[in-house]
């Protein structure tokens, strides 16, 4: 089902990768009846709006990059990128333990290796185990860009990137100028080809060490964005 949809859209995918996506979809549909992992569940929609959309960041990830999928939910974009690029060192982080149980089951079934972490971004950003550890932090349907700057940039190495999957980001980018200045980052927009509306990546490049007071305590970035 998924294999037949993905194969002509991404002819570079191997039979093994296509089988992994098929299994991932089957598990997603099954677990979704109990966990409410996603509102998008029809095969063609999952193939395009979850799997192919997740691929968009792949050209910006260097070989053997350490990446964090923050607020990973049902595993997007982290698991599709790991299927596509087994060289990546992926960490899947979410504040809901039940979703990590699903992700752990998927990883085992697909014979993939990734670290699953139960944490809020604000706490992880102040944890020496994760602060300024990653080459890239990815977010998809997590929060507005001014908030994402504070949640993601403390986790990125100096010189690394934070990639936010967005629709039209014009207004969010305009509202992020102060956050980018405070957190020593610059932003660029990249359009993603899509047949279901505007899709963009906003790529934040971290140019200096994050001031130690950021991120602020849990809940504060969303209530009072920089």
Beta strands, then each sheet from edge to edge (+ up, - down):
strand 1: 66-70
strand 2: 89-94
strand 3: 115-118
strand 4: 134-140
strand 5: 156-166
strand 6: 185-191
strand 7: 200-206
sheet 1: 3+ 2+ 1+ 4+ 5+ 7- 6+
end
